[in-house]
């Protein structure tokens, strides 16, 4: 699918030739995936872009997998294997079967295997999370790598048209925090906290002869595209006029840290809104690619060159459109709530599992629930995974899951019933896709557990695949790491879960928990989230109302004091059974299980109601003996002391 690039640019006005060769021609070359044979190499441009390839290197930690990975890289027509590299393939030091692309431009890329956002906090605003590109054992590496390479090429093509003098600065973009009663006139920052509501201001500059139709495209840190503003087809913006974009109650926000690039496109003529809708999927109706501007955008977004582009492209102040670029950085707050906080990076928690109900609702049951309105479970407003998610858990050995006892031994799951009504999903952090279903073979519950009481709220579950088996990577426990000290007051821990995200007051029960304190509707999150908390001393925890008699063999935690102006961090409904981890160097160690709390993160008398976790250091021997016992059971649910 090549193109004669020399013909396209050879008749361009000489005043623009250098700029076009360095930028616009690079755009056309990258979007059409040309082969080196048809490329123009200009000394001042990046040859990795102009010949349609990305240089990727291999890191030594790939070990015995390096030859196969190199073979796949060399087979990809858009990749050059070599050095200096733009990206490098690395293996996860904890799960070496998982492979990642590391962007070598970002700070610290050469000094580390990889940098996880959930690791020790850094305010380095250009941190870029390594990109997960699959595995060899399931055949996903080649296809996932190719998909990521194409996104990288698309990003390069879009950004190659930055600020050419030949392009009019038709419109500008300004992004700030959304005004509030506490901050009615936010200052402008280039670095903005993730998940915080933002406002967009679009201004058409003076000097435009016609009102402008303006469109804003965001390139996310993971190279995905998102249209964030579209002018109405019957309401262009006049010269010198500004428009403030209102995204409603939820607002617009960065959902990940890192570099966010914005292309502000202004045009004398409107662009069909269906073009923007279809562009989100990468599938565009050719009928929408009529004008020169739209042909360029179509080709860049889809990677398919349009042969009807004219041989001579004249770009000047009379071209009727312009594109300008701006850049903002998303930076994560030191602490956020689990839901409403940070989405966990791909591959961060391969040991995390979901415990879900396999008892599906019928259409008539959902219809009956809808008639109940706010008094029902709001099933009709929920996605399937939200209806059936119940708890989290962690793999601590092959086919053995550690979780809270109340997830598998209370109410509808008590006794043998759990073997029929609960299953486990392994191998995904996103409940809307991926992973494999496992049935529960046997369960061992601590003999001291009593439903309704957090005492000894710990259990083991043995699982077996219902169909396809997925590779398992158990997490380390406190008793498995030499030199790991017990968790105590002041330590920072991190919790992970798919549970509710809003604050819930003390005493709110049943279906009333479906509505958060701020009135928003509670739902289980599709993507696994993480939060950081600080451990309270036992005496401090006992002093909180309702916690006096529940802290034995527990860890008690709240939002760190350094985050008083941030959202509170807490565990909530359906986070139960999930892990509480601490870092030991580069290793993640599970130190607790999420089990209990009064409400969810509510503040009473100036103090937060803490989250309560099983302290695994107190159950090391129980886990060892329970693992031995459960491996011998088949179809049994037993207690064990």
VOMAR-995040 format. One record per residue (C-alpha): chain; z, x, y. Coordinates in Angstrom, 1 decimal, decimal comma, padded with zeros to 4 digits. Layout:
% residues N
(A (Z X Y))
...
END
This chain:
% residues 641
(A (000,0 000,0 000,0))
(A (-001,0 002,7 002,4))
(A (-002,5 002,5 005,9))
(A (-004,6 004,8 008,2))
(A (-001,9 005,7 010,7))
(A (-004,2 008,0 012,6))
(A (-006,6 005,2 013,4))
(A (-003,8 003,0 014,7))
(A (-002,5 005,5 017,2))
(A (-005,4 007,8 018,1))
(A (-006,8 005,6 021,0))
(A (-003,4 005,1 022,6))
(A (-003,1 006,1 026,2))
(A (-002,2 009,8 026,3))
(A (000,8 009,2 028,6))
(A (002,4 007,3 025,7))
(A (001,1 009,3 022,8))
(A (004,1 011,5 022,3))
(A (006,5 008,7 022,5))
(A (004,5 006,5 020,2))
(A (004,0 009,2 017,6))
(A (007,7 009,9 017,6))
(A (008,8 006,3 017,5))
(A (006,4 003,4 017,2))
(A (004,2 005,1 014,6))
(A (007,3 006,0 012,7))
(A (008,2 002,4 012,7))
(A (004,9 001,4 011,2))
(A (005,0 004,1 008,7))
(A (008,5 003,3 007,5))
(A (007,9 -000,4 007,3))
(A (004,8 000,0 005,1))
(A (006,3 002,6 002,6))
(A (003,3 004,9 003,1))
(A (002,7 007,8 000,8))
(A (002,7 011,4 002,1))
(A (-001,1 011,5 001,9))
(A (-001,5 009,0 004,7))
(A (001,2 010,3 006,9))
(A (001,1 012,0 010,3))
(A (003,6 014,8 010,6))
(A (004,7 015,5 014,2))
(A (007,0 018,5 014,7))
(A (009,4 016,6 017,0))
(A (009,9 013,8 014,5))
(A (011,9 013,5 011,4))
(A (009,5 014,2 008,4))
(A (011,8 012,3 006,2))
(A (010,9 009,2 008,1))
(A (007,3 009,8 008,9))
(A (006,3 010,3 005,2))
(A (008,2 007,2 004,1))
(A (010,8 009,1 002,1))
(A (014,6 009,7 002,2))
(A (016,0 013,0 001,1))
(A (018,9 012,5 -001,4))
(A (021,0 015,2 -003,0))
(A (023,2 015,3 -006,0))
(A (026,9 016,2 -006,1))
(A (028,5 018,4 -008,7))
(A (031,0 015,7 -009,7))
(A (028,1 013,8 -011,3))
(A (028,6 016,2 -014,3))
(A (026,6 015,4 -017,4))
(A (025,1 012,3 -015,7))
(A (023,2 014,5 -013,1))
(A (020,0 015,0 -015,1))
(A (019,5 011,3 -015,7))
(A (020,3 010,4 -012,1))
(A (017,9 013,1 -010,9))
(A (015,2 011,7 -013,2))
(A (015,6 008,2 -011,7))
(A (015,6 009,6 -008,1))
(A (012,4 011,5 -008,7))
(A (010,7 008,4 -010,2))
(A (011,5 006,4 -007,0))
(A (008,5 006,7 -004,6))
(A (010,7 006,5 -001,5))
(A (013,1 009,3 -002,5))
(A (012,8 013,1 -002,1))
(A (015,4 015,1 -004,1))
(A (016,6 018,1 -002,2))
(A (018,6 019,7 000,6))
(A (019,4 019,3 003,4))
(A (020,0 015,7 002,4))
(A (020,4 012,5 004,4))
(A (022,3 010,9 001,6))
(A (024,0 012,3 -001,5))
(A (024,8 010,6 -004,8))
(A (028,5 010,9 -005,8))
(A (030,7 009,6 -008,6))
(A (033,9 007,8 -008,1))
(A (036,7 010,3 -009,0))
(A (038,7 007,5 -010,6))
(A (035,8 005,6 -012,2))
(A (033,1 008,3 -012,8))
(A (030,7 005,8 -014,3))
(A (030,4 004,2 -010,8))
(A (027,9 005,9 -008,5))
(A (027,7 005,8 -004,7))
(A (025,4 006,9 -001,9))
(A (027,2 008,9 000,8))
(A (025,7 009,0 004,3))
(A (025,8 012,7 005,2))
(A (025,7 011,9 009,0))
(A (029,2 010,5 009,1))
(A (032,3 012,4 009,9))
(A (033,9 014,2 007,0))
(A (031,1 013,5 004,5))
(A (030,8 017,1 003,4))
(A (034,6 017,5 002,8))
(A (035,3 014,6 000,5))
(A (034,0 012,9 -002,6))
(A (034,1 009,6 -000,7))
(A (036,0 007,9 001,9))
(A (037,5 004,4 001,3))
(A (038,3 002,2 004,2))
(A (041,5 001,3 002,4))
(A (042,7 004,9 002,2))
(A (044,9 006,6 004,7))
(A (044,2 005,0 008,1))
(A (041,8 006,8 010,4))
(A (040,7 005,8 013,9))
(A (037,4 007,7 013,4))
(A (035,1 005,0 014,6))
(A (031,9 006,2 012,8))
(A (033,4 006,1 009,3))
(A (030,8 004,8 006,9))
(A (031,9 003,4 003,5))
(A (030,0 004,9 000,6))
(A (027,3 002,5 -000,8))
(A (027,8 001,4 -004,4))
(A (024,5 001,9 -006,2))
(A (025,4 000,8 -009,8))
(A (025,9 002,5 -013,1))
(A (023,9 004,0 -015,9))
(A (025,5 002,3 -018,8))
(A (024,4 -001,2 -017,7))
(A (021,0 -000,2 -016,3))
(A (021,8 -001,2 -012,7))
(A (021,5 002,2 -011,0))
(A (017,8 002,4 -010,7))
(A (017,4 -001,1 -009,3))
(A (020,4 -001,0 -007,0))
(A (019,4 002,4 -005,7))
(A (015,9 001,2 -004,9))
(A (017,3 -001,9 -003,1))
(A (019,6 000,3 -000,9))
(A (016,8 002,8 -000,2))
(A (014,6 000,0 001,1))
(A (017,4 -001,3 003,3))
(A (017,9 002,2 004,7))
(A (014,1 002,5 005,4))
(A (014,1 -000,9 007,1))
(A (017,0 000,2 009,3))
(A (015,2 003,4 010,3))
(A (012,1 001,5 011,1))
(A (013,8 -000,9 013,4))
(A (015,8 001,8 015,2))
(A (012,8 004,0 015,8))
(A (011,7 001,9 018,8))
(A (014,8 002,8 020,8))
(A (014,4 002,7 024,6))
(A (010,8 003,7 025,0))
(A (009,9 003,9 028,7))
(A (006,8 001,8 027,9))
(A (009,0 -001,1 026,9))
(A (010,4 -003,3 029,6))
(A (014,2 -003,7 029,6))
(A (013,8 -007,4 029,5))
(A (017,3 -008,3 028,4))
(A (020,7 -006,7 027,8))
(A (023,6 -007,4 025,5))
(A (027,3 -007,1 026,2))
(A (030,0 -007,7 023,5))
(A (033,7 -008,1 024,2))
(A (036,7 -009,7 022,7))
(A (036,7 -013,5 023,1))
(A (038,7 -014,5 026,1))
(A (042,1 -016,1 025,4))
(A (045,1 -017,3 027,4))
(A (046,7 -013,9 026,9))
(A (043,6 -012,0 027,8))
(A (041,3 -014,1 030,0))
(A (039,1 -011,2 031,1))
(A (038,7 -008,8 028,3))
(A (037,6 -005,2 029,1))
(A (034,4 -003,8 027,5))
(A (035,0 -001,5 024,5))
(A (032,4 000,2 022,3))
(A (034,9 000,1 019,4))
(A (036,0 -003,4 018,4))
(A (038,5 -004,4 015,7))
(A (037,2 -006,2 012,7))
(A (037,9 -009,9 012,2))
(A (038,8 -010,4 015,8))
(A (036,8 -013,1 017,6))
(A (034,1 -011,7 019,9))
(A (032,0 -013,1 022,7))
(A (028,4 -012,2 023,4))
(A (026,8 -012,1 026,9))
(A (023,0 -012,0 027,0))
(A (021,4 -011,2 030,4))
(A (017,7 -011,3 031,4))
(A (017,2 -008,6 034,0))
(A (015,7 -009,1 037,4))
(A (012,0 -008,4 037,7))
(A (010,8 -010,4 034,7))
(A (007,8 -012,5 035,9))
(A (008,5 -015,3 033,4))
(A (011,7 -016,8 031,8))
(A (012,5 -015,0 028,6))
(A (013,1 -016,1 025,0))
(A (015,8 -013,8 023,7))
(A (016,8 -013,0 020,2))
(A (019,5 -010,6 019,0))
(A (019,4 -008,9 015,6))
(A (022,4 -007,1 014,2))
(A (022,1 -004,3 011,7))
(A (025,4 -004,1 009,8))
(A (027,0 -000,9 008,5))
(A (025,7 -001,7 005,0))
(A (022,2 -002,0 006,5))
(A (022,0 -005,7 006,0))
(A (020,4 -007,8 008,8))
(A (022,0 -010,8 010,7))
(A (020,5 -012,8 013,5))
(A (023,4 -013,5 015,9))
(A (021,6 -015,2 018,8))
(A (018,4 -017,2 019,2))
(A (017,2 -018,8 022,4))
(A (016,3 -022,5 022,1))
(A (012,6 -023,0 021,9))
(A (012,7 -025,3 025,0))
(A (015,2 -023,4 027,1))
(A (014,2 -019,8 028,0))
(A (016,6 -017,7 030,2))
(A (015,5 -017,2 033,8))
(A (015,2 -013,8 035,4))
(A (018,6 -012,6 036,6))
(A (020,4 -015,2 034,5))
(A (023,2 -014,6 032,0))
(A (024,1 -016,7 029,0))
(A (027,5 -016,6 027,2))
(A (027,2 -017,4 023,5))
(A (029,8 -019,7 022,1))
(A (030,3 -019,5 018,3))
(A (032,8 -022,3 018,1))
(A (036,4 -022,2 017,0))
(A (036,0 -019,5 014,3))
(A (033,9 -017,3 016,6))
(A (031,8 -014,2 015,9))
(A (033,4 -011,0 014,6))
(A (032,6 -007,8 012,7))
(A (033,5 -008,2 009,1))
(A (033,5 -004,5 008,3))
(A (034,3 -001,2 010,0))
(A (031,5 001,2 011,0))
(A (028,4 001,3 013,2))
(A (026,8 -002,0 014,2))
(A (023,3 -001,7 015,8))
(A (021,9 -004,5 017,9))
(A (018,3 -005,1 018,9))
(A (017,8 -007,4 021,8))
(A (014,3 -008,8 021,7))
(A (012,9 -010,7 024,7))
(A (009,5 -012,4 024,8))
(A (007,5 -014,5 027,2))
(A (006,8 -016,9 024,3))
(A (009,2 -018,5 021,8))
(A (009,4 -017,3 018,2))
(A (009,5 -020,0 015,5))
(A (013,2 -020,5 014,5))
(A (012,0 -020,8 010,9))
(A (011,0 -017,1 011,1))
(A (014,6 -016,2 011,8))
(A (015,9 -018,4 009,0))
(A (013,5 -017,0 006,5))
(A (014,1 -013,4 007,7))
(A (017,7 -013,6 006,4))
(A (016,3 -013,7 002,9))
(A (013,6 -011,2 003,5))
(A (010,9 -013,8 002,7))
(A (008,8 -014,8 005,6))
(A (006,0 -017,3 005,8))
(A (002,9 -015,3 006,9))
(A (002,0 -018,2 009,2))
(A (005,0 -017,3 011,3))
(A (003,8 -013,7 011,8))
(A (001,1 -014,5 014,5))
(A (001,8 -012,4 017,6))
(A (002,0 -008,6 017,7))
(A (005,7 -008,7 018,1))
(A (006,2 -011,0 015,2))
(A (003,9 -009,0 013,0))
(A (005,9 -005,9 013,7))
(A (009,2 -007,7 012,9))
(A (007,7 -009,3 009,8))
(A (006,6 -006,0 008,5))
(A (009,8 -004,3 009,3))
(A (012,1 -006,9 007,8))
(A (010,1 -007,4 004,6))
(A (008,7 -003,9 004,1))
(A (005,2 -005,3 003,8))
(A (002,5 -004,1 006,1))
(A (000,2 -006,6 007,7))
(A (-003,4 -005,3 007,5))
(A (-004,4 -007,6 010,4))
(A (-002,6 -005,4 012,9))
(A (-005,1 -004,2 015,5))
(A (-006,4 -000,7 015,2))
(A (-005,5 000,0 018,8))
(A (-002,0 -001,0 019,9))
(A (-001,5 -000,9 023,6))
(A (002,1 -001,1 024,7))
(A (003,0 -001,4 028,4))
(A (004,7 -003,5 030,9))
(A (002,3 -006,3 030,5))
(A (002,8 -006,6 026,8))
(A (004,9 -009,8 027,1))
(A (007,8 -008,6 025,1))
(A (010,4 -005,9 024,9))
(A (013,1 -004,5 022,5))
(A (016,3 -002,7 023,6))
(A (019,0 -001,3 021,5))
(A (022,8 -001,2 021,8))
(A (025,5 000,1 019,5))
(A (029,1 -001,0 018,9))
(A (031,6 000,2 016,3))
(A (033,9 -001,9 014,1))
(A (037,2 -000,4 013,4))
(A (039,8 -001,9 011,2))
(A (043,3 -002,6 012,4))
(A (046,1 -000,5 010,7))
(A (047,3 -003,8 009,2))
(A (045,7 -007,2 008,6))
(A (046,6 -010,3 006,5))
(A (045,2 -010,4 003,0))
(A (043,0 -013,4 003,8))
(A (041,7 -012,8 007,3))
(A (042,1 -009,1 006,8))
(A (039,9 -006,5 005,1))
(A (037,4 -007,1 002,4))
(A (037,8 -004,5 -000,3))
(A (034,9 -002,0 -000,6))
(A (032,7 -002,2 -003,7))
(A (034,3 -000,5 -006,7))
(A (037,7 000,0 -005,0))
(A (039,5 -002,1 -007,6))
(A (037,7 -002,0 -011,0))
(A (041,0 -002,9 -012,7))
(A (041,5 -006,2 -010,7))
(A (040,9 -009,4 -012,8))
(A (040,9 -013,1 -012,0))
(A (042,9 -015,6 -014,1))
(A (041,2 -019,0 -013,7))
(A (041,3 -022,5 -015,2))
(A (038,5 -023,5 -017,6))
(A (039,4 -027,2 -017,2))
(A (036,6 -028,4 -015,0))
(A (036,7 -031,5 -012,8))
(A (034,3 -034,3 -013,5))
(A (032,1 -035,8 -010,7))
(A (034,2 -039,0 -010,8))
(A (037,4 -037,0 -010,4))
(A (036,0 -035,2 -007,4))
(A (034,8 -038,5 -005,9))
(A (038,2 -040,0 -006,4))
(A (039,8 -037,0 -004,7))
(A (037,5 -037,5 -001,7))
(A (038,7 -041,0 -001,3))
(A (042,3 -039,7 -000,8))
(A (041,2 -037,7 002,2))
(A (043,8 -035,3 003,5))
(A (046,3 -036,5 000,9))
(A (044,1 -035,2 -001,9))
(A (043,2 -031,7 -003,1))
(A (040,0 -031,6 -001,0))
(A (038,0 -030,7 -004,1))
(A (034,9 -032,1 -002,5))
(A (035,1 -029,5 000,2))
(A (035,6 -026,6 -002,2))
(A (033,1 -024,3 -004,1))
(A (033,5 -024,2 -007,9))
(A (035,3 -020,9 -007,9))
(A (037,8 -022,2 -005,3))
(A (038,7 -025,2 -007,5))
(A (039,5 -023,1 -010,5))
(A (041,0 -019,8 -009,3))
(A (044,7 -019,5 -010,1))
(A (046,0 -015,9 -010,2))
(A (045,2 -012,2 -010,1))
(A (046,0 -009,5 -012,6))
(A (045,3 -005,9 -013,5))
(A (044,0 -004,1 -016,5))
(A (046,6 -001,6 -017,6))
(A (044,9 -000,7 -021,0))
(A (041,8 -001,8 -022,8))
(A (041,9 -005,6 -023,0))
(A (045,5 -005,8 -021,8))
(A (046,2 -007,5 -018,5))
(A (049,5 -007,2 -016,5))
(A (050,3 -010,3 -014,4))
(A (053,1 -012,6 -013,3))
(A (054,8 -014,7 -015,9))
(A (054,4 -017,9 -013,8))
(A (050,6 -017,5 -014,0))
(A (050,6 -017,9 -017,8))
(A (053,9 -019,6 -018,8))
(A (054,7 -022,4 -016,3))
(A (053,7 -026,1 -016,2))
(A (050,2 -026,7 -017,7))
(A (050,1 -023,1 -019,1))
(A (053,5 -023,2 -020,8))
(A (053,6 -022,1 -024,5))
(A (050,4 -022,2 -026,5))
(A (048,6 -024,2 -023,9))
(A (047,7 -021,1 -021,9))
(A (045,4 -020,0 -024,7))
(A (043,2 -023,1 -024,2))
(A (043,4 -023,7 -020,4))
(A (043,1 -020,2 -018,9))
(A (040,5 -017,5 -019,1))
(A (040,1 -014,1 -017,4))
(A (037,1 -012,8 -015,4))
(A (036,7 -009,0 -015,6))
(A (034,3 -006,7 -013,7))
(A (033,9 -008,2 -010,2))
(A (035,6 -008,3 -006,8))
(A (033,5 -011,2 -005,7))
(A (034,3 -014,5 -007,4))
(A (030,9 -016,0 -006,5))
(A (028,9 -013,5 -008,6))
(A (029,2 -010,8 -011,3))
(A (031,8 -010,1 -013,9))
(A (032,2 -011,5 -017,5))
(A (034,4 -014,1 -018,9))
(A (037,2 -013,2 -021,4))
(A (039,3 -015,6 -023,5))
(A (043,1 -015,1 -023,9))
(A (044,0 -014,0 -027,4))
(A (047,8 -013,6 -027,0))
(A (050,5 -013,5 -024,4))
(A (053,9 -011,7 -024,1))
(A (056,3 -013,1 -021,5))
(A (059,6 -011,5 -020,5))
(A (062,4 -013,2 -022,2))
(A (064,4 -013,4 -019,0))
(A (061,8 -015,5 -017,2))
(A (062,6 -019,1 -016,3))
(A (059,9 -021,3 -014,5))
(A (060,8 -021,8 -010,8))
(A (062,8 -018,5 -010,6))
(A (061,2 -015,1 -009,7))
(A (063,7 -013,3 -012,1))
(A (061,8 -011,2 -014,7))
(A (058,5 -012,7 -013,6))
(A (056,2 -010,4 -015,6))
(A (053,9 -010,9 -018,6))
(A (051,1 -009,2 -020,6))
(A (047,9 -010,9 -021,7))
(A (045,5 -009,6 -024,3))
(A (041,9 -010,7 -023,9))
(A (038,6 -010,5 -025,7))
(A (035,0 -011,1 -024,4))
(A (033,5 -014,5 -024,8))
(A (030,0 -013,0 -024,8))
(A (029,2 -009,7 -023,1))
(A (031,8 -006,9 -022,9))
(A (032,1 -004,9 -019,6))
(A (033,4 -001,4 -019,1))
(A (037,1 -001,4 -018,3))
(A (039,0 001,0 -016,0))
(A (042,8 000,5 -016,3))
(A (045,0 001,2 -013,3))
(A (047,7 003,8 -013,3))
(A (051,3 002,6 -013,5))
(A (054,4 004,3 -012,0))
(A (055,5 005,6 -015,4))
(A (052,1 007,3 -016,1))
(A (052,0 009,6 -013,0))
(A (054,0 012,9 -013,1))
(A (056,0 013,5 -009,9))
(A (055,6 009,9 -008,6))
(A (058,7 008,9 -006,9))
(A (060,1 005,3 -006,9))
(A (059,1 003,0 -004,1))
(A (061,8 002,5 -001,4))
(A (062,5 001,3 002,1))
(A (059,9 002,3 004,7))
(A (057,2 003,1 002,2))
(A (053,8 001,6 002,9))
(A (052,2 -000,4 000,1))
(A (048,9 -002,4 -000,2))
(A (048,4 -005,8 -001,9))
(A (045,2 -007,3 -003,2))
(A (044,2 -010,9 -003,8))
(A (041,8 -013,8 -003,5))
(A (044,5 -016,2 -002,3))
(A (045,1 -018,3 000,8))
(A (044,8 -016,6 004,2))
(A (046,8 -018,7 006,7))
(A (050,5 -018,7 007,6))
(A (052,5 -021,5 005,9))
(A (056,0 -022,5 007,0))
(A (059,1 -022,7 004,9))
(A (059,3 -025,9 002,7))
(A (055,6 -026,8 002,8))
(A (054,7 -027,8 -000,8))
(A (051,9 -029,3 -002,9))
(A (048,7 -030,4 -001,2))
(A (050,3 -029,8 002,2))
(A (049,8 -026,1 001,6))
(A (046,0 -026,7 001,9))
(A (046,5 -026,7 005,7))
(A (047,7 -023,6 007,4))
(A (050,2 -023,5 010,3))
(A (047,3 -023,3 012,8))
(A (045,7 -026,4 011,3))
(A (042,8 -024,6 009,5))
(A (041,9 -025,5 005,9))
(A (043,2 -023,1 003,3))
(A (040,7 -021,9 000,6))
(A (040,6 -019,1 -002,0))
(A (038,6 -016,2 -000,8))
(A (035,4 -015,2 -002,6))
(A (035,7 -011,5 -001,8))
(A (038,8 -009,5 -002,8))
(A (041,0 -008,7 000,2))
(A (043,6 -006,1 000,9))
(A (046,6 -005,7 003,3))
(A (049,2 -003,1 004,1))
(A (052,9 -003,9 004,2))
(A (056,2 -002,0 004,7))
(A (059,0 -002,1 002,1))
(A (062,3 -003,4 003,3))
(A (065,6 -002,2 002,0))
(A (067,4 -004,5 -000,4))
(A (070,3 -005,2 002,0))
(A (067,8 -006,0 004,8))
(A (065,9 -008,4 002,5))
(A (069,1 -010,1 001,3))
(A (069,9 -010,9 004,9))
(A (066,8 -013,0 005,3))
(A (067,4 -016,7 004,8))
(A (066,7 -017,7 001,2))
(A (066,4 -014,2 -000,2))
(A (070,0 -013,4 -001,1))
(A (069,8 -014,0 -004,8))
(A (066,2 -013,1 -005,6))
(A (065,8 -009,4 -004,9))
(A (067,1 -007,9 -008,2))
(A (064,4 -005,6 -009,6))
(A (062,2 -006,6 -006,8))
(A (060,3 -005,0 -003,9))
(A (060,5 -006,8 -000,6))
(A (057,9 -006,3 002,1))
(A (056,8 -007,4 005,5))
(A (054,3 -006,5 008,2))
(A (054,9 -002,9 009,4))
(A (056,7 -002,7 012,8))
(A (053,8 -000,7 014,2))
(A (051,6 -003,8 013,9))
(A (053,6 -006,3 016,0))
(A (050,5 -007,2 018,0))
(A (048,3 -007,6 015,0))
(A (048,1 -010,5 012,5))
(A (051,0 -010,6 010,2))
(A (050,4 -009,3 006,6))
(A (051,6 -011,3 003,6))
(A (050,9 -012,6 000,1))
(A (050,2 -016,3 -000,4))
(A (049,3 -019,0 -002,9))
(A (046,9 -017,7 -005,6))
(A (047,5 -014,1 -004,8))
(A (050,2 -014,2 -007,5))
(A (049,9 -011,8 -010,4))
(A (047,9 -009,4 -008,4))
(A (048,7 -005,7 -007,8))
(A (050,9 -003,9 -005,3))
(A (049,7 -000,3 -005,0))
(A (050,7 003,0 -003,5))
(A (048,6 006,1 -003,0))
(A (049,5 009,4 -004,8))
(A (047,0 011,8 -003,4))
(A (043,6 010,3 -004,2))
(A (045,0 008,2 -007,0))
(A (046,0 004,5 -006,7))
(A (049,1 003,6 -008,6))
(A (050,4 000,1 -009,2))
(A (054,0 -000,2 -008,2))
(A (054,5 -004,0 -008,2))
(A (053,2 -007,5 -009,0))
(A (052,9 -010,3 -006,4))
(A (055,2 -013,1 -007,4))
(A (057,1 -014,9 -004,7))
(A (057,8 -015,7 -001,0))
(A (059,1 -018,5 001,3))
(A (056,1 -020,0 002,8))
(A (053,4 -017,4 003,7))
(A (054,2 -014,9 006,4))
(A (055,9 -017,3 008,8))
(A (058,1 -015,9 011,6))
(A (061,6 -017,4 011,9))
(A (064,1 -016,3 014,5))
(A (061,9 -013,3 015,3))
(A (061,7 -012,1 011,7))
(A (059,0 -012,6 009,1))
(A (059,7 -014,2 005,8))
(A (059,0 -011,3 003,4))
(A (056,7 -011,2 000,4))
(A (058,4 -010,4 -002,9))
(A (057,1 -008,3 -005,7))
(A (058,2 -007,3 -009,2))
(A (059,3 -003,6 -009,1))
(A (057,4 -002,1 -012,0))
(A (059,6 001,0 -012,0))
(A (062,3 -001,2 -013,3))
(A (060,1 -002,4 -016,2))
(A (058,5 000,8 -017,5))
(A (060,2 000,5 -021,0))
(A (059,5 -003,2 -021,2))
(A (055,8 -002,6 -020,5))
(A (055,6 000,1 -023,2))
(A (057,2 -002,0 -025,9))
(A (055,4 -005,2 -024,9))
(A (052,0 -003,4 -025,2))
(A (052,9 -002,4 -028,7))
(A (053,8 -005,9 -029,6))
(A (050,9 -007,7 -028,0))
(A (048,4 -005,4 -029,8))
(A (049,6 -006,9 -033,1))
(A (049,4 -010,6 -032,1))
(A (046,6 -013,0 -032,5))
(A (046,8 -016,5 -031,2))
(A (050,4 -016,2 -030,3))
(A (052,5 -016,7 -027,1))
(A (055,9 -015,0 -027,5))
(A (058,8 -013,8 -025,3))
(A (060,0 -010,2 -025,4))
(A (063,1 -008,5 -024,0))
END
